[in-house]
Amino acid sequence: MKLIPAEIIKKKRQGQEHSLEELRAWIDGFVSGQVPDYQMAAWLMAVYFQGMGKEEISFLTQVMRDSGRVLNFSHLGAFCVDKHSTGGVGDKTSLMLTPLVGLFGLKVPMIAGRGLGHTGGTLDKLESIPGFRTNLSLEEFQKQIETLGYAIIGQTAEICPADRKLYALRDVTGTVESLPLICGSIMSKKLAEGLNSLVLDVKFGSGAFMKSQEEAQSLAQLLKTTGERQGVKVTTLLTDTNQPLGRFIGNALEVKECLDILDGRTFTPSAPSKQVDFDYYQPTRELTLQLASHMLHLGGKADSPEVGYSMAQKALESGQAAQAFSALCQAQGGDLARFRGEEMSPRPFAEVRAPQAGRLESMDCEQVGWASLLLGAGRLSHTDKIIPCAGIEVNCRLGEVYQKGDPLFYLYGDSSSQKACGEVEARLLNSLAWDKDQ
């Protein structure tokens, strides 16, 4: 069809739906440079206000997927399954989940991301392991899936170039928070992996991009419908992020938490800690097992999620999952022995104490995420370099009673991290709300 950009923009501005042919011409034109940024920005804003129909979103996802290479592992004769999280503070489940599920003969071709906003990224966490390569070529990626069965890499230039260009423009035009555009971005990349099934961890709460459970439910349903329209089996889980997941926030710190869980270790505080009847590793362990249970069920390895949970739990407790993670590191160049060594064992340089006595009622988890970035655990601009050892150890949980002076957080990092200590402490304390009557 002859592409007339003004017609496409006007049609969406008026709330009309695009055909597959129109969207293909429009997106292909943008990728090739025929459609300039200013016209695409106008269309994105029209989508932001007018929305898109379910079929239209499916069309958009399809043409974004087809803007680059689409992988195909059907010749391997095994199910391809993956997981995607919409992002939460301290969410490190992908590191354990990928090798855990790969143990059972399912192919797990995970294309993961870097930190986004106040949330950390799987690639940044893995790269805190000395030598770990997340920049495998697609040929290396495919070979590892064929031999080992699982791999974790970043998005390459060949995968969904439309999404890379669109997201960069959305980020600077105030159109990130659009459900159709979020759905197209997430699902196009996942569908390009050549999946048979997908488990989606859709997060809500103060630490998530979707603040309410209703918003998360709407996005989950949209993602599920879009995937199923493209022939992929999809299961969604809604998970609460009103406090960080697990004990640690930060790249090397989160890898350490995963290694402890894989090795069957219980948590040992880095410094004197308030004694509460709570296993700080349990939320990370439990969510990993829940996600694995659905991946095994969708992949045909378990008759039900309950059976899948039992299978995953046994693999974790037996040490098989730890061996599978070691195999992942070995395949992608990661030096686990060096990571476990004394030189890579971070120690806290400061602690943040309770300013008063009371029950901890709520936590603005997003602010805790930003605090970790200020220490160097993420990027505040695209030119920033991550400090692998930087981050926060969370020593408080909602609903617990604390006395004035009790340590709530421990701060980690290098000398540059320490320069931000005052601002980080203020941000962390301001994120907390107390019931002083307790």
TAURWO-V234087 format. One record per pair of residues at least 12 apart in sequence whose ideal C-beta (glycine too) atoms are under 8 Angstrom apart, sorted by the first residue. I is the first residue (numbers start at 0). J is the second residue. Records with the same first field share a line. If there is no record, write none. Layout:
BEGIN
I=J ; J
END
This chain:
BEGIN
0=20 ; 21 ; 24
2=24 ; 25 ; 28 ; 33 ; 34
4=25 ; 28 ; 34 ; 38 ; 42
5=38
7=21 ; 25 ; 42
8=38 ; 41 ; 42 ; 45
11=42 ; 45 ; 46 ; 49
12=45 ; 49
13=49
14=49 ; 50
16=51 ; 52 ; 54 ; 55
17=51 ; 55 ; 58 ; 59
18=58
19=58 ; 61 ; 62
22=55 ; 58 ; 59 ; 62
23=62 ; 65
25=42
26=59 ; 62 ; 63 ; 66 ; 161
27=62 ; 66
29=161 ; 164 ; 165
30=66 ; 160 ; 161 ; 164
36=168
39=165 ; 168
40=168 ; 172 ; 174
43=165 ; 168 ; 169 ; 172 ; 174 ; 177 ; 180
44=172 ; 173 ; 174
46=174 ; 177 ; 179 ; 180
47=173 ; 174 ; 176 ; 177 ; 180
50=177 ; 178 ; 179
51=179
53=221 ; 224 ; 225 ; 228
54=228
55=179
56=179 ; 182 ; 183 ; 221 ; 225
57=224 ; 225 ; 228 ; 229
59=179 ; 183
60=182 ; 183 ; 186 ; 187 ; 190 ; 225 ; 229
61=187 ; 190 ; 229
62=161
63=159 ; 161 ; 162 ; 165 ; 183 ; 184 ; 187
64=159 ; 186 ; 187 ; 188 ; 190 ; 191 ; 229
66=159 ; 160 ; 161 ; 162 ; 187
67=156 ; 157 ; 158 ; 159 ; 160 ; 161 ; 191
68=137 ; 157 ; 158 ; 191
69=190 ; 191 ; 193
70=108 ; 137 ; 141 ; 191 ; 192 ; 193
71=193
72=106 ; 108 ; 141 ; 144 ; 145 ; 193
73=193
75=106 ; 144 ; 145
77=104 ; 105 ; 106 ; 148
78=105 ; 106 ; 195 ; 196 ; 297 ; 298 ; 299
79=105 ; 106 ; 107 ; 108 ; 192 ; 193 ; 194 ; 195 ; 196
80=100 ; 105 ; 106 ; 107 ; 194 ; 195 ; 196 ; 197 ; 198 ; 294 ; 297 ; 298
81=107 ; 108 ; 109 ; 189 ; 192 ; 194 ; 197 ; 198
82=96 ; 109 ; 197 ; 198 ; 199 ; 200 ; 290 ; 294
83=185 ; 189 ; 197 ; 198 ; 199 ; 200
84=199 ; 200 ; 202
85=185 ; 199 ; 200 ; 201 ; 202 ; 207 ; 208 ; 209 ; 215 ; 218
86=115 ; 116 ; 118 ; 202 ; 207 ; 208
87=118 ; 202 ; 204 ; 206 ; 207 ; 238 ; 240 ; 243 ; 244 ; 364
88=117 ; 118 ; 119 ; 206 ; 240 ; 243 ; 244 ; 248 ; 364 ; 365 ; 367 ; 368 ; 371
89=119 ; 243 ; 244 ; 245 ; 247 ; 248 ; 253 ; 283 ; 393
90=118 ; 119 ; 200 ; 202 ; 240 ; 244
91=119 ; 121 ; 124 ; 244 ; 245 ; 253 ; 254 ; 256 ; 257 ; 283
92=200 ; 244 ; 283 ; 286 ; 287 ; 290
93=109 ; 111 ; 121 ; 151
94=121 ; 124 ; 125 ; 151 ; 253 ; 254 ; 257 ; 324
95=257 ; 260 ; 261 ; 287 ; 315 ; 320 ; 324
96=287 ; 290 ; 291 ; 294
97=109 ; 149 ; 150 ; 151 ; 327
98=149 ; 320 ; 323 ; 324 ; 326 ; 327
99=287 ; 291 ; 311 ; 314 ; 315 ; 320 ; 323
100=149 ; 291 ; 294 ; 295 ; 298 ; 311
101=147 ; 148 ; 149 ; 323
102=314 ; 319 ; 320 ; 323
103=295 ; 298 ; 300 ; 310 ; 314
104=148 ; 300
105=148 ; 294 ; 295 ; 298 ; 300
106=144 ; 148 ; 149
107=144 ; 148 ; 149 ; 150 ; 294
108=140 ; 144 ; 149 ; 150 ; 192 ; 193 ; 194
109=121 ; 149 ; 150 ; 151 ; 152 ; 192
110=152 ; 153 ; 154 ; 158 ; 188 ; 189 ; 191 ; 192
111=133 ; 151 ; 152 ; 153
112=153 ; 154
113=153 ; 378
114=372 ; 377 ; 378 ; 385
116=208 ; 368
117=206 ; 365 ; 366 ; 368 ; 369 ; 372 ; 377
118=206 ; 368
119=248 ; 249 ; 250 ; 253 ; 368 ; 371 ; 376 ; 377
120=377
121=151
122=151 ; 153
123=250 ; 377 ; 385
124=250 ; 251 ; 253 ; 254
125=151 ; 254 ; 331 ; 333
126=250 ; 385 ; 387
127=250 ; 251 ; 254 ; 338 ; 387 ; 388
128=254 ; 328 ; 333 ; 334 ; 335 ; 338
129=333 ; 334 ; 337 ; 338 ; 343
130=332 ; 333 ; 334 ; 337
131=328 ; 331 ; 332 ; 333 ; 334
132=331 ; 332 ; 333
133=151 ; 152 ; 153 ; 331
134=152 ; 153
135=150 ; 152 ; 331
136=155
137=155 ; 157 ; 158
140=152 ; 155
143=330 ; 331
147=326 ; 327 ; 330
149=323 ; 327
150=327 ; 330 ; 331
151=327 ; 331
154=188
158=188 ; 191
159=187 ; 188 ; 191
161=187
162=183 ; 184 ; 187 ; 188
165=180 ; 183 ; 184
166=184
176=208
178=217 ; 218 ; 221
179=221
181=218
182=218 ; 221 ; 222 ; 225
183=225
185=222
186=222 ; 225 ; 226 ; 229
189=226 ; 231
190=226 ; 229 ; 231
194=231
195=231 ; 232 ; 297 ; 298
196=231 ; 232 ; 233 ; 234 ; 294 ; 297 ; 298
197=226 ; 231 ; 232 ; 233 ; 234 ; 297
198=233 ; 234 ; 235 ; 236 ; 290 ; 293 ; 294 ; 297
199=219 ; 222 ; 223 ; 233 ; 234 ; 235 ; 236
200=236 ; 238 ; 286 ; 290
201=215 ; 216 ; 218 ; 219 ; 222 ; 235 ; 236 ; 237 ; 238
202=215 ; 237 ; 238 ; 239 ; 240
203=215 ; 237 ; 238 ; 239 ; 240
204=239 ; 240 ; 241 ; 364
205=240 ; 241 ; 361 ; 362 ; 363 ; 364 ; 365
206=240 ; 241 ; 242 ; 243 ; 364 ; 365 ; 367 ; 368
207=240
212=237
215=237
216=237
219=235 ; 237
220=235
222=235
223=235
232=297
234=293 ; 296 ; 297
236=289 ; 290 ; 293
238=286
240=364
241=361 ; 362 ; 364 ; 397
242=362 ; 364 ; 393 ; 396 ; 397
243=364 ; 367 ; 368 ; 391 ; 393
244=282 ; 283 ; 286
245=279 ; 280 ; 282 ; 283 ; 393
246=266 ; 279 ; 280 ; 283 ; 392 ; 393
247=390 ; 391 ; 392 ; 393
248=367 ; 368 ; 371 ; 376 ; 390 ; 391 ; 393
249=371 ; 374 ; 376 ; 388 ; 389 ; 390 ; 391 ; 411
250=376 ; 385 ; 387 ; 388 ; 389 ; 390
251=338 ; 343 ; 345 ; 387 ; 388 ; 390
252=345 ; 388 ; 390 ; 391 ; 392 ; 411
253=390
254=338
255=345
256=280 ; 283
257=283 ; 324
258=321 ; 324 ; 335 ; 339
259=280
260=280 ; 283 ; 284 ; 287 ; 315
261=315 ; 318 ; 320 ; 321 ; 324
262=318 ; 321
263=316 ; 318
265=278 ; 280
266=278 ; 279 ; 280
268=394
269=346 ; 347 ; 392 ; 409
270=347 ; 350 ; 406 ; 409
271=406
272=394 ; 406
273=394 ; 395 ; 399 ; 401 ; 405 ; 406
275=396 ; 399
277=396 ; 399
279=393 ; 396
284=315
287=311 ; 315
288=308 ; 311 ; 312 ; 315
289=308
291=307 ; 308 ; 311
292=304 ; 305 ; 306 ; 307 ; 308 ; 310 ; 311
293=307
294=307
295=307 ; 310 ; 311
343=388
345=388 ; 390 ; 411 ; 412
346=411
347=392 ; 409 ; 410 ; 411
348=410 ; 411 ; 412 ; 416 ; 417 ; 420
349=409 ; 410 ; 417 ; 420 ; 424
350=406 ; 407 ; 408 ; 409 ; 410
351=406 ; 407 ; 408 ; 409 ; 410 ; 423 ; 424 ; 427 ; 428
352=403 ; 404 ; 405 ; 406 ; 407
353=395 ; 401 ; 402 ; 403 ; 404 ; 405 ; 406 ; 407
354=403 ; 428
355=403 ; 433 ; 435
356=400 ; 401 ; 402 ; 403 ; 435 ; 437
357=400 ; 401 ; 433 ; 434 ; 435 ; 436 ; 437
358=398 ; 399 ; 400 ; 401 ; 433 ; 434 ; 437
359=395 ; 396 ; 397 ; 398 ; 399 ; 400 ; 401 ; 431 ; 432 ; 433 ; 434
360=397 ; 432 ; 433 ; 434
361=397 ; 431 ; 432
362=395 ; 397 ; 430 ; 431 ; 432
363=429 ; 430 ; 431
364=430
366=426 ; 427 ; 429 ; 430
367=391 ; 393 ; 426 ; 427 ; 430
369=426
370=391 ; 423 ; 426 ; 427 ; 430
371=389 ; 390 ; 391
373=419 ; 422 ; 423 ; 426
374=386 ; 389 ; 390 ; 391 ; 410 ; 411 ; 412 ; 416 ; 419 ; 423
375=389 ; 412 ; 413 ; 415 ; 416 ; 419
376=389 ; 390 ; 391 ; 412
386=412 ; 413 ; 415 ; 416
388=411 ; 412 ; 413
389=411 ; 412 ; 413 ; 416
390=411 ; 412
391=408 ; 409 ; 410 ; 411 ; 427
392=408 ; 409 ; 410 ; 411
393=407 ; 408
394=406 ; 407 ; 408 ; 409
395=407 ; 408 ; 431
400=437
407=427 ; 431
408=427
410=423 ; 424
END
